[in-house]
């Protein structure tokens, strides 16, 4: 919890905002709870298809540009952190937030990764669309600051202090203070600031929306693979794409193909395309839509989908979605995968510009992995008084009648955010997370295969070259689609790249196919912990 709040201060441009969202997996060794926690913000009550169409919009727009305020999503990550602190924590809000407040008020050095993001040509123009934006906070006279100079975020520090002040005003038990801090953010002073900020620029999120928001604890989706079970968020995220792809891939001899061989990359890519096609057709918030979850995750369905892969030829675009209803206890009709028009020749990667990941394992075997995100400066609105930007995640909804991911008030968008806990004989042994937009589930799957199939240690697993299919409609506005495109990192051998092209893959090079990946492990017999730092980003493994 402390690390998550701190990241909102230390990675404001590189990762995510305090007023954004997050997804969580956690294991409590004392109770045995292994649960998913949804801190994904929902659509405001005024966010309807009819409302957006009345504005002449056929989809939900974001920035860059003057329409970013139309996509504000309720902030869920603070509720998630405080809920975890209430149910499983031992410290006070003041203790948890003390480092974050210090970083905000005293400043942190501007570091290379953050400066690289500040160089984006979208950032200052987007600040200027909604003045004053964050230009005075993050730049020096509109110029890029020097590396090592201090970034001071006084307003963000004040916002965090309001949570501590609310706790201090609450009498009695620690839990009263945690609840008071939460109330400040969702029904009190901070909530009023968020509501006023939204409405000041024409947004539709208000106090009533904030007061009605609550996180959800859920039983994870899971599948088995090579003597392990992989647990993750349900179908309101893209997380089960990885589970579906593993069910397909267990029908092939991956180890015999060799790590990152042409045959191996081709097979994984084609399996991912099949799973992503189902994502486009069937995924959405199960609280609002009937989804054949059991069918999508059945081994029989995975075997059926595996039979569609041609080992000698790449599918030219996104394949057709399957019919998981045949393997489900529910009844329904097959759906068509939601796709956009082909957008050209260069997808440029799946990164949304704003996600981070934190995994923590302690000596007792408790595990938490968090993937918070949202509030990207280039596509949202930075509010000077709040000290942060709001999330625009409802851009991921569509307007299609009957689709599980159709926009509805109070509904969670089918988010890209994912993370995973791997168990062996019922005992958690690994946490895995990999930011990167539509590349997240794909990058995480490569990490799991690196560890389970090829026996790599955590650092080897994250350093290995990665790849990702871009042959699917991008989850982010304006939802581009690059049929048949396969993104590979520059470290991939040129012979392998040439052979993949010969199979029909449209190769494009990206700096990272998922960045900031983390694999953390615990040996249940010895208690030995191991972790990793991805060199693609400012990413570290720490022990104390």
C-alpha positions as CSV (number, residue, x, y, z in Angstrom):
1,X,0.0,0.0,0.0
2,X,2.8,2.4,0.9
3,X,4.7,1.6,-2.3
4,X,1.6,2.1,-4.4
5,X,0.9,5.6,-3.0
6,X,4.6,6.5,-3.3
7,X,4.6,5.5,-7.0
8,X,1.8,8.0,-7.6
9,X,4.2,10.6,-6.5
10,X,7.5,9.3,-7.9
11,X,6.1,8.2,-11.3
12,X,3.4,10.8,-12.2
13,X,4.4,11.0,-15.8
14,X,5.9,7.6,-16.1
15,X,3.2,5.5,-14.6
16,X,-0.1,6.6,-13.1
17,X,-2.1,9.1,-11.1
18,X,-3.5,9.1,-7.6
19,X,-6.9,9.6,-9.2
20,X,-6.7,6.6,-11.4
21,X,-7.3,2.8,-11.1
22,X,-5.5,-0.5,-10.4
23,X,-6.0,-4.2,-10.4
24,X,-4.6,-6.5,-7.6
25,X,-3.9,-10.1,-6.8
26,X,-3.1,-11.0,-3.2
27,X,-2.5,-14.0,-0.9
28,X,-2.9,-13.8,2.9
29,X,-1.0,-16.6,4.5
30,X,-2.9,-16.5,7.8
31,X,-6.4,-16.8,6.4
32,X,-5.4,-18.6,3.2
33,X,-7.3,-16.0,1.1
34,X,-6.2,-15.9,-2.5
35,X,-8.3,-13.1,-4.1
36,X,-8.5,-10.6,-6.9
37,X,-9.3,-7.0,-6.0
38,X,-10.8,-4.7,-8.6
39,X,-9.8,-1.1,-8.1
40,X,-10.9,-0.4,-11.7
41,X,-12.9,2.8,-11.9
42,X,-16.4,2.6,-13.4
43,X,-18.4,4.8,-15.8
44,X,-20.2,7.8,-14.3
45,X,-24.0,7.5,-14.2
46,X,-24.4,10.1,-17.0
47,X,-22.1,8.1,-19.3
48,X,-24.5,6.5,-21.7
49,X,-24.3,5.6,-25.4
50,X,-27.1,8.1,-26.0
51,X,-25.2,10.9,-24.3
52,X,-22.1,10.5,-26.4
53,X,-24.1,10.1,-29.6
54,X,-25.9,13.3,-28.8
55,X,-22.5,15.0,-28.9
56,X,-21.8,13.5,-32.3
57,X,-19.4,10.8,-31.0
58,X,-19.3,7.2,-32.3
59,X,-16.9,6.2,-29.6
60,X,-15.6,7.7,-26.3
61,X,-12.8,10.2,-27.2
62,X,-9.7,11.1,-25.1
63,X,-6.8,13.4,-25.7
64,X,-4.6,14.5,-27.1
65,X,-7.1,17.3,-27.8
66,X,-10.0,19.2,-26.3
67,X,-12.3,16.2,-25.6
68,X,-10.3,14.5,-22.9
69,X,-12.8,15.5,-20.2
70,X,-15.5,13.3,-21.8
71,X,-13.7,10.1,-20.8
72,X,-13.1,10.7,-17.0
73,X,-13.4,7.4,-15.1
74,X,-14.1,7.1,-11.4
75,X,-10.8,6.8,-9.4
76,X,-10.6,3.4,-7.9
77,X,-7.0,2.9,-6.8
78,X,-7.3,4.9,-3.5
79,X,-10.3,2.8,-2.4
80,X,-8.3,-0.4,-3.3
81,X,-5.3,0.6,-1.2
82,X,-7.3,1.7,1.8
83,X,-9.5,-1.4,1.6
84,X,-6.4,-3.6,1.7
85,X,-5.0,-1.5,4.6
86,X,-8.3,-1.9,6.5
87,X,-8.7,-5.6,6.0
88,X,-5.1,-6.9,6.1
89,X,-2.9,-4.0,7.2
90,X,-1.4,-3.0,10.6
91,X,-0.3,0.6,10.1
92,X,-2.1,3.9,10.1
93,X,-2.8,6.0,7.0
94,X,-0.4,8.6,8.4
95,X,2.4,6.0,8.6
96,X,1.6,4.7,5.1
97,X,1.5,8.1,3.5
98,X,4.5,9.7,5.3
99,X,7.0,8.8,2.6
100,X,4.7,9.9,-0.2
101,X,4.0,13.3,1.4
102,X,7.7,13.8,1.9
103,X,8.5,13.0,-1.7
104,X,5.8,15.3,-2.9
105,X,6.6,18.3,-0.7
106,X,10.4,18.1,-0.5
107,X,10.8,16.9,-4.1
108,X,12.4,14.0,-5.9
109,X,15.2,14.2,-8.5
110,X,14.0,14.3,-12.1
111,X,15.2,11.0,-13.5
112,X,15.9,9.8,-17.1
113,X,12.8,7.7,-17.7
114,X,10.5,10.6,-16.5
115,X,12.4,13.1,-18.6
116,X,12.0,10.9,-21.7
117,X,8.2,10.9,-21.1
118,X,8.2,14.7,-20.6
119,X,9.8,15.0,-24.1
120,X,6.6,13.6,-25.6
121,X,5.3,16.2,-28.1
122,X,1.8,15.6,-26.7
123,X,2.4,16.7,-23.1
124,X,2.7,20.5,-23.2
125,X,0.0,20.9,-25.9
126,X,-2.4,18.8,-23.8
127,X,-1.6,20.9,-20.7
128,X,-2.4,24.0,-22.8
129,X,-5.8,22.6,-23.9
130,X,-6.8,22.8,-20.2
131,X,-4.7,25.6,-18.7
132,X,-2.8,25.9,-16.5
133,X,-2.3,22.1,-16.7
134,X,1.0,20.8,-15.3
135,X,3.4,22.9,-17.2
136,X,4.5,24.9,-14.2
137,X,4.9,21.8,-12.1
138,X,6.9,19.6,-14.5
139,X,8.8,22.0,-16.6
140,X,11.0,25.0,-16.0
141,X,9.7,28.0,-18.0
142,X,8.2,25.4,-20.4
143,X,11.6,23.8,-20.9
144,X,12.6,20.3,-20.0
145,X,14.2,20.3,-16.5
146,X,17.7,19.1,-15.9
147,X,18.3,15.5,-14.8
148,X,18.7,15.5,-11.0
149,X,16.8,18.8,-10.5
150,X,14.0,18.6,-8.0
151,X,10.4,17.9,-8.9
152,X,8.3,19.4,-6.2
153,X,4.5,18.6,-6.2
154,X,3.1,20.8,-3.4
155,X,-0.6,20.4,-4.5
156,X,-0.3,16.6,-4.6
157,X,1.2,16.7,-1.1
158,X,-1.7,18.8,0.1
159,X,-4.2,16.3,-1.3
160,X,-2.4,13.4,0.5
161,X,-2.3,15.4,3.7
162,X,-6.1,15.7,3.6
163,X,-6.4,12.0,4.0
164,X,-4.1,12.0,7.0
165,X,-6.0,15.0,8.5
166,X,-9.3,13.0,8.1
167,X,-7.7,10.1,9.9
168,X,-6.5,12.3,12.7
169,X,-9.9,13.8,13.2
170,X,-11.5,10.3,13.6
171,X,-11.5,8.9,17.2
172,X,-10.9,5.4,18.3
173,X,-9.5,2.4,16.6
174,X,-7.0,2.4,13.6
175,X,-9.8,1.2,11.4
176,X,-11.9,4.3,12.1
177,X,-9.0,6.4,10.8
178,X,-8.7,4.3,7.6
179,X,-12.4,4.6,6.9
180,X,-12.3,8.4,7.6
181,X,-9.5,8.8,5.0
182,X,-11.5,6.8,2.5
183,X,-14.6,9.0,3.2
184,X,-12.5,12.1,2.6
185,X,-11.6,10.9,-0.8
186,X,-15.0,9.6,-1.9
187,X,-17.6,11.7,0.0
188,X,-15.7,14.5,1.7
189,X,-13.2,17.3,0.9
190,X,-11.1,15.5,-1.7
191,X,-14.2,14.1,-3.4
192,X,-15.5,17.7,-3.7
193,X,-12.2,18.8,-5.2
194,X,-12.4,15.9,-7.8
195,X,-16.0,16.7,-8.6
196,X,-15.3,20.4,-9.0
197,X,-12.3,19.7,-11.2
198,X,-14.3,17.4,-13.5
199,X,-17.2,19.9,-13.8
200,X,-14.9,22.9,-14.3
201,X,-13.9,21.5,-17.7
202,X,-17.2,20.0,-18.7
203,X,-16.7,16.5,-17.3
204,X,-19.7,14.4,-16.3
205,X,-18.3,12.8,-13.1
206,X,-19.6,14.3,-9.9
207,X,-20.0,13.8,-6.1
208,X,-22.8,11.3,-6.4
209,X,-20.7,9.1,-8.7
210,X,-17.8,9.2,-6.2
211,X,-20.0,8.4,-3.3
212,X,-21.4,5.3,-5.0
213,X,-18.0,3.8,-5.9
214,X,-16.7,0.7,-4.1
215,X,-14.0,-1.8,-4.9
216,X,-14.8,-5.5,-5.4
217,X,-13.1,-8.6,-4.0
218,X,-13.5,-11.6,-6.3
219,X,-12.6,-15.2,-6.7
220,X,-9.8,-15.3,-9.4
221,X,-10.1,-16.8,-12.8
222,X,-7.6,-19.7,-13.1
223,X,-6.2,-22.5,-15.2
224,X,-3.6,-25.2,-14.8
225,X,-0.4,-25.5,-16.7
226,X,2.6,-27.8,-16.2
227,X,1.7,-28.8,-12.7
228,X,1.0,-25.2,-11.6
229,X,-2.2,-23.1,-11.4
230,X,-2.3,-19.5,-12.7
231,X,-4.7,-17.1,-10.9
232,X,-5.8,-13.7,-12.2
233,X,-8.6,-11.2,-12.6
234,X,-11.8,-12.2,-14.3
235,X,-13.2,-11.2,-17.7
236,X,-13.6,-7.5,-16.9
237,X,-9.9,-7.4,-17.7
238,X,-8.0,-8.9,-20.5
239,X,-6.2,-11.1,-18.0
240,X,-7.9,-14.4,-19.0
241,X,-6.3,-14.0,-22.5
242,X,-3.2,-15.5,-20.9
243,X,-5.2,-18.4,-19.4
244,X,-6.9,-19.2,-22.7
245,X,-3.6,-19.1,-24.6
246,X,-2.0,-21.5,-22.1
247,X,-4.9,-23.9,-22.6
248,X,-4.2,-23.8,-26.3
249,X,-0.4,-24.1,-26.0
250,X,-0.4,-27.1,-23.7
251,X,-1.3,-29.1,-26.8
252,X,2.1,-28.4,-28.3
253,X,5.7,-29.3,-27.3
254,X,7.0,-25.8,-26.6
255,X,10.2,-26.9,-25.0
256,X,11.0,-29.1,-27.9
257,X,10.7,-26.0,-30.2
258,X,13.3,-24.1,-28.3
259,X,13.1,-20.8,-26.5
260,X,12.3,-17.9,-28.9
261,X,12.8,-20.1,-32.0
262,X,10.9,-19.2,-35.1
263,X,8.4,-22.1,-34.5
264,X,8.0,-21.1,-30.8
265,X,7.3,-17.4,-31.5
266,X,4.9,-18.4,-34.3
267,X,3.0,-20.8,-32.2
268,X,2.6,-18.4,-29.2
269,X,1.6,-15.6,-31.5
270,X,-1.1,-17.6,-33.2
271,X,-2.4,-18.9,-29.9
272,X,-2.6,-15.3,-28.6
273,X,-4.5,-14.2,-31.7
274,X,-7.1,-16.8,-31.1
275,X,-7.4,-15.7,-27.4
276,X,-7.5,-12.1,-28.4
277,X,-10.3,-12.7,-30.8
278,X,-12.3,-14.1,-28.0
279,X,-11.4,-11.1,-25.9
280,X,-12.9,-8.9,-28.5
281,X,-16.1,-10.9,-28.7
282,X,-16.8,-12.1,-25.2
283,X,-15.0,-10.0,-22.5
284,X,-16.7,-7.4,-20.3
285,X,-17.9,-6.7,-16.8
286,X,-19.7,-9.9,-15.6
287,X,-21.8,-7.7,-13.3
288,X,-23.6,-6.4,-16.4
289,X,-23.2,-9.1,-19.0
290,X,-23.6,-12.9,-19.2
291,X,-20.2,-14.3,-20.2
292,X,-19.4,-18.0,-20.9
293,X,-16.4,-17.9,-18.5
294,X,-16.4,-21.6,-17.9
295,X,-16.5,-22.3,-21.6
296,X,-13.7,-19.9,-22.5
297,X,-11.5,-21.5,-19.9
298,X,-12.3,-25.1,-20.6
299,X,-9.5,-27.4,-21.7
300,X,-11.7,-28.9,-24.4
301,X,-12.3,-25.5,-25.9
302,X,-8.6,-24.8,-25.7
303,X,-7.9,-28.0,-27.7
304,X,-10.5,-27.0,-30.3
305,X,-8.9,-23.7,-30.8
306,X,-5.4,-25.2,-30.9
307,X,-6.5,-27.3,-34.0
308,X,-7.0,-24.0,-35.9
309,X,-3.3,-23.1,-35.8
310,X,-1.3,-23.6,-39.0
311,X,2.3,-24.3,-38.1
312,X,3.5,-23.1,-41.5
313,X,1.5,-20.0,-42.0
314,X,0.5,-16.9,-40.0
315,X,-3.2,-15.9,-39.9
316,X,-3.4,-12.6,-41.9
317,X,-5.5,-10.8,-39.3
318,X,-7.5,-11.4,-36.2
319,X,-9.1,-14.8,-36.5
320,X,-12.8,-15.4,-35.9
321,X,-13.9,-15.7,-32.3
322,X,-14.8,-19.2,-31.3
323,X,-18.0,-20.6,-29.8
324,X,-17.3,-21.2,-26.1
325,X,-21.0,-21.6,-25.3
326,X,-20.7,-25.2,-26.4
327,X,-18.5,-25.8,-23.4
328,X,-20.4,-23.6,-20.9
329,X,-23.2,-24.4,-18.4
330,X,-24.8,-21.1,-19.7
331,X,-26.6,-20.7,-23.0
332,X,-25.9,-18.1,-25.6
333,X,-25.0,-17.5,-29.2
334,X,-21.6,-17.0,-30.9
335,X,-20.4,-13.5,-31.2
336,X,-18.3,-11.6,-33.7
337,X,-15.0,-10.2,-32.5
338,X,-15.1,-6.4,-32.2
339,X,-12.5,-5.0,-34.7
340,X,-11.7,-1.6,-36.3
341,X,-10.7,-0.8,-39.8
342,X,-7.1,-1.6,-40.6
343,X,-5.0,1.5,-39.7
344,X,-1.9,1.1,-41.7
345,X,1.6,-0.4,-41.4
346,X,3.0,0.6,-38.1
347,X,1.3,-0.1,-34.7
348,X,4.1,1.4,-32.7
349,X,3.5,-0.8,-29.6
350,X,0.8,-1.4,-27.1
351,X,2.0,0.9,-24.3
352,X,-0.7,3.3,-23.1
353,X,1.9,5.6,-21.6
354,X,0.8,5.2,-18.0
355,X,1.1,2.0,-16.0
356,X,3.3,0.7,-13.3
357,X,3.6,-2.6,-11.3
358,X,4.5,-3.4,-7.7
359,X,5.0,-6.9,-6.3
360,X,5.6,-7.6,-2.6
361,X,6.3,-10.9,-0.9
362,X,7.2,-11.0,2.8
363,X,8.8,-13.7,5.1
364,X,5.5,-15.2,6.0
365,X,4.6,-15.9,2.4
366,X,2.0,-13.1,2.0
367,X,1.9,-11.8,-1.6
368,X,0.5,-8.8,-3.3
369,X,0.9,-7.7,-6.9
370,X,-0.6,-4.4,-8.0
371,X,-0.9,-2.9,-11.4
372,X,-2.1,0.7,-11.1
373,X,-2.5,3.0,-14.1
374,X,-4.2,5.9,-15.7
375,X,-4.1,9.7,-15.8
376,X,-1.6,9.9,-18.7
377,X,-0.7,13.6,-19.3
378,X,-0.9,13.3,-23.0
379,X,-4.5,12.2,-23.1
380,X,-6.1,13.5,-19.9
381,X,-6.5,16.7,-17.9
382,X,-4.0,17.7,-15.2
383,X,-5.7,19.7,-12.4
384,X,-3.4,22.0,-10.6
385,X,-5.3,22.1,-7.3
386,X,-5.5,18.3,-7.1
387,X,-1.9,17.8,-8.2
388,X,-2.8,15.0,-10.6
389,X,-4.7,14.0,-13.7
390,X,-7.9,11.9,-13.9
391,X,-8.1,8.6,-15.6
392,X,-9.7,8.2,-19.0
393,X,-10.2,4.4,-19.0
394,X,-13.8,4.5,-20.1
395,X,-12.4,5.0,-23.6
396,X,-12.2,1.2,-23.6
397,X,-16.0,0.7,-23.9
398,X,-17.7,0.3,-27.2
399,X,-21.3,1.3,-28.3
400,X,-22.3,-2.1,-29.9
401,X,-25.7,-3.3,-29.0
402,X,-25.5,-6.6,-27.0
403,X,-21.8,-6.5,-26.7
404,X,-20.4,-7.5,-23.2
405,X,-18.2,-4.3,-23.2
406,X,-21.0,-1.9,-24.3
407,X,-20.9,1.3,-22.3
408,X,-23.3,1.5,-19.3
409,X,-23.3,3.7,-16.2
410,X,-21.6,2.1,-13.2
411,X,-19.9,-0.6,-15.4
412,X,-16.2,-1.4,-15.4
413,X,-14.5,-1.0,-18.9
414,X,-12.8,-4.2,-20.1
415,X,-9.4,-3.0,-19.0
416,X,-5.9,-3.9,-20.2
417,X,-4.6,-4.1,-16.6
418,X,-3.6,-7.5,-15.4
419,X,-1.3,-9.4,-13.0
420,X,-0.9,-13.0,-11.9
421,X,-0.1,-15.3,-8.9
422,X,1.2,-18.8,-9.7
423,X,0.6,-21.6,-7.2
424,X,2.1,-25.1,-6.8
425,X,0.2,-27.7,-4.9
426,X,-2.1,-24.9,-3.7
427,X,0.8,-22.8,-2.3
428,X,1.6,-19.4,-4.0
429,X,5.1,-19.4,-5.4
430,X,5.3,-16.6,-8.0
431,X,3.9,-13.1,-8.7
432,X,4.1,-11.7,-12.2
433,X,3.3,-8.4,-13.7
434,X,4.2,-6.5,-16.9
435,X,2.9,-3.1,-17.9
436,X,2.4,-2.4,-21.6
437,X,-1.3,-1.7,-22.6
438,X,-2.5,-4.5,-25.0
439,X,0.9,-6.2,-24.6
440,X,0.3,-6.9,-20.9
441,X,-1.3,-10.3,-21.0
442,X,1.1,-11.3,-23.8
443,X,4.2,-10.2,-22.0
444,X,3.1,-11.9,-18.8
445,X,2.5,-15.1,-20.7
446,X,6.1,-15.0,-22.1
447,X,7.4,-14.5,-18.5
448,X,5.3,-17.5,-17.3
449,X,6.6,-19.7,-20.1
450,X,10.2,-18.6,-19.5
451,X,9.9,-19.7,-15.9
452,X,7.7,-22.8,-16.1
453,X,8.8,-24.3,-19.5
454,X,12.4,-23.2,-19.6
455,X,13.3,-22.9,-15.9
456,X,14.6,-19.4,-16.1
457,X,15.2,-17.5,-12.9
458,X,13.3,-14.2,-12.4
459,X,16.1,-12.0,-13.9
460,X,16.6,-14.2,-16.9
461,X,12.9,-14.3,-17.5
462,X,12.5,-10.5,-17.7
463,X,15.6,-9.9,-19.7
464,X,14.8,-12.4,-22.5
465,X,13.7,-10.7,-25.7
466,X,9.9,-10.3,-26.0
467,X,7.3,-10.0,-28.8
468,X,3.6,-9.2,-29.1
469,X,0.8,-9.5,-31.6
470,X,-0.7,-6.2,-32.7
471,X,-3.2,-8.0,-34.9
472,X,-6.1,-6.9,-32.7
473,X,-8.0,-3.7,-32.2
474,X,-6.1,-1.5,-29.8
475,X,-7.9,-1.0,-26.5
476,X,-7.1,2.7,-26.4
477,X,-8.7,5.5,-28.4
478,X,-8.7,5.8,-31.4
479,X,-8.6,2.0,-31.4
480,X,-6.2,1.3,-34.3
481,X,-5.9,-2.2,-35.9
482,X,-2.8,-3.6,-37.7
483,X,-3.8,-6.9,-39.2
484,X,-1.1,-9.6,-39.0
485,X,1.4,-7.3,-37.4
486,X,3.9,-8.8,-34.9
487,X,6.0,-6.4,-32.7
488,X,9.4,-7.7,-31.8
489,X,12.2,-6.1,-29.8
490,X,15.4,-5.1,-31.5
491,X,17.4,-7.8,-29.7
492,X,15.6,-10.6,-31.5
493,X,18.0,-12.4,-33.9
494,X,17.8,-11.2,-37.5
495,X,17.5,-14.7,-38.8
496,X,14.5,-15.4,-36.6
497,X,12.9,-12.2,-37.8
498,X,13.4,-13.1,-41.5
499,X,11.9,-16.6,-40.9
500,X,8.9,-15.1,-39.1
501,X,8.4,-12.8,-42.1
502,X,8.5,-15.9,-44.4
503,X,5.7,-17.4,-42.4
504,X,3.6,-14.3,-43.1
505,X,4.1,-12.2,-40.0
506,X,4.2,-8.4,-40.7
507,X,7.2,-7.5,-38.5
508,X,7.6,-4.2,-36.8
509,X,10.3,-3.3,-34.2
510,X,9.4,-1.8,-30.8
511,X,11.6,-0.7,-28.0
512,X,9.8,-2.9,-25.6
513,X,7.0,-5.4,-25.9
514,X,5.8,-4.8,-22.3
515,X,8.1,-2.8,-20.0
516,X,8.8,-2.8,-16.3
517,X,8.2,-6.5,-16.0
518,X,8.6,-8.1,-12.6
519,X,8.8,-11.8,-11.6
520,X,9.1,-12.5,-7.9
521,X,9.3,-16.0,-6.4
522,X,9.2,-17.7,-3.0
523,X,10.4,-21.2,-2.4
524,X,7.7,-22.7,0.0
525,X,10.2,-25.1,1.5
526,X,13.1,-22.8,2.3
527,X,11.3,-19.4,2.3
528,X,14.0,-18.1,-0.1
529,X,12.8,-15.0,-2.0
530,X,14.0,-13.9,-5.5
531,X,12.9,-11.1,-7.8
532,X,14.0,-9.1,-10.8
533,X,14.4,-5.7,-12.4
534,X,13.5,-5.2,-16.0
535,X,16.2,-3.2,-17.8
536,X,13.6,-1.8,-20.2
537,X,12.5,0.7,-17.6
538,X,13.4,2.2,-14.2
539,X,12.6,-1.0,-12.4
540,X,14.2,-2.5,-9.3
541,X,14.2,-5.5,-7.0
542,X,14.7,-4.6,-3.3
543,X,15.0,-6.7,-0.2
544,X,15.2,-5.8,3.5
